[in-house]
């Protein structure tokens, strides 16, 4: 398969942030389960909820009530809506207890970023439903990296996503339990997202950015806690110095919203938050 040409590079922080106001910061509490989940052995079934949102620099979203803590067998949904055109990027978070997967949608087409632990396909399907879509609408599945809490449901998700292509970083593909994966190394355009190589947590870790909507999905390259961007536990990173270089790369980009695997989204001035972390090294 020939991938589309890379999308244009990120605009400067000054050009981009001029079109945004500062939003509120959400709090995440990292539990011991988060720390255990960062390794490739994590595969426990966990509770699931969804949070839906929209990222369009021409619109302003209104937030609903705070999300409720999930427990086994329960689903909790918090929604954010916006007056956006049919082609505006919309997103929903599948909260899987200690890790999150995300659904991105434009019109009637969807992409999934990460598939969570084994047994997460139903929760991801609920996130699709929250956006008015089904697995039949999924055209792309991007895996941030090979660890079991992010790629654990890839087979089940792809059994349902009959029209989708899977993408992953070239260096991680041999460790992912799925036969047909399109290799990416950074710079490719997938569904309007630019693939951003962010090695360190794993050699092939991939973040993705929508430069127009101002949204970065960082996988495990960045964690969040209490509205701040933080590093994950060093013992789960293959190369900490390389990971810090990747954080500096992400800190130099421009985006308003940050979505991560472990921790709550940051919706407002997110690239400044990541730049502050990068400057601390």
C-alpha positions, -999 to 999 in steps of 0.1 A, spaced: 0 0 0 14 34 -9 8 59 19 -3 95 11 23 122 10 32 137 44 10 165 55 25 199 60 46 204 91 33 220 122 29 258 122 48 279 147 35 281 182 28 318 178 8 314 146 -12 285 160 -20 296 196 -32 329 184 -64 312 173 -70 296 207 -79 307 242 -66 288 273 -89 260 284 -92 243 317 -69 215 327 -81 181 337 -67 161 366 -55 125 364 -44 103 393 -19 77 385 -26 45 405 -3 15 410 -23 -2 382 -10 25 358 26 16 366 20 -21 362 2 -16 329 31 1 310 49 -32 303 41 -55 274 26 -81 298 -4 -60 308 -35 -78 296 -61 -76 324 -97 -68 314 -107 -35 329 -137 -11 333 -145 12 304 -161 46 299 -161 72 271 -155 108 268 -165 125 236 -150 158 223 -144 179 193 -113 197 182 -118 224 156 -100 258 158 -131 275 145 -154 263 173 -156 264 210 -166 232 230 -187 232 261 -178 207 287 -202 185 306 -200 172 342 -168 157 356 -162 121 347 -170 94 372 -145 69 383 -150 35 366 -152 1 382 -153 -34 368 -184 -41 347 -195 -4 346 -195 22 318 -194 59 323 -199 85 296 -190 122 296 -196 141 265 -185 173 250 -203 188 220 -194 216 196 -210 234 167 -187 220 140 -190 212 104 -194 176 91 -157 174 83 -145 188 117 -124 164 138 -144 148 166 -129 125 192 -140 101 220 -120 86 248 -125 49 257 -115 48 294 -103 13 301 -95 17 339 -58 25 338 -53 32 301 -72 49 274 -78 43 237 -92 70 214 -116 72 184 -112 100 159 -139 109 134 -144 131 104 -178 129 89 -188 92 86 -152 79 88 -133 69 119 -98 61 130 -88 43 163 -56 52 181 -46 22 203 -68 -8 212 -62 -12 249 -58 -44 268 -74 -77 257 -111 -74 259 -115 -37 251 -133 -39 218 -168 -34 233 -157 -2 251 -141 11 219 -173 2 200 -192 23 226 -169 52 218 -177 48 181 -214 48 190 -210 80 210 -198 96 178 -227 81 158 -205 55 141 -198 18 141 -169 -5 134 -179 -6 98 -169 31 96 -134 25 108 -108 30 81 -76 33 101 -62 18 133 -29 33 146 -10 16 174 13 39 194 35 9 203 36 -28 210 28 -31 247 -1 -52 257 -21 -24 273 -21 -5 240 -22 -33 214 -39 -61 234 -72 -60 215 -58 -55 180 -71 -88 167 -106 -84 181 -108 -48 169 -97 -58 135 -122 -86 134 -149 -60 137 -131 -32 116 -134 -51 83 -126 -20 62 -95 -8 82 -58 -7 78 -34 -11 108 -4 12 112 25 9 136 61 21 140 85 0 119 107 -10 149 77 -23 169 59 -44 143 76 -76 150 64 -75 186 27 -70 177 5 -100 174 -11 -92 141 -2 -103 106 -8 -73 84 5 -40 96 16 -10 75 49 3 86 54 40 94 85 58 104 73 94 108 61 121 84 34 100 68 -2 113 65 -29 89 78 -65 103 79 -52 139 81 -28 130 110 9 133 106 28 104 121 54 116 146 83 93 155 86 94 193 110 66 203 122 60 238 93 42 256 98 17 227 119 19 197 90 23 173 67 45 194 45 67 173 25 99 182 1 115 158 -8 152 153 -36 169 135 -20 203 128 -53 219 116 -74 208 146 -45 213 170 -46 178 186 -17 155 196 -21 119 206 11 110 225 5 74 236 30 66 264 56 91 252 40 115 277 18 109 308 -4 135 325 -11 142 362 -32 170 376 -31 190 343 7 187 340 27 167 315 50 142 332 74 114 323 63 79 328 81 55 352 117 51 339 117 13 344 91 9 316 112 29 291 137 13 268 157 45 264 151 74 288 175 99 271 158 92 237 124 95 253 134 130 265 144 139 230 110 128 218 93 150 245 114 179 233 102 172 197 66 172 208 72 203 229 83 222 198 50 215 180 18 235 182 -15 220 195 -42 229 219 -53 194 230 -32 165 243 -45 130 245 -24 104 263 -26 67 272 -22 72 310 -38 103 325 -65 127 315 -66 148 283 -53 184 285 -77 206 266 -62 241 263 -26 253 259 -14 217 258 18 224 238 29 250 263 24 223 290 46 198 271 72 226 263 74 232 301 83 196 307 108 196 278 125 227 293 130 209 326 155 184 312 
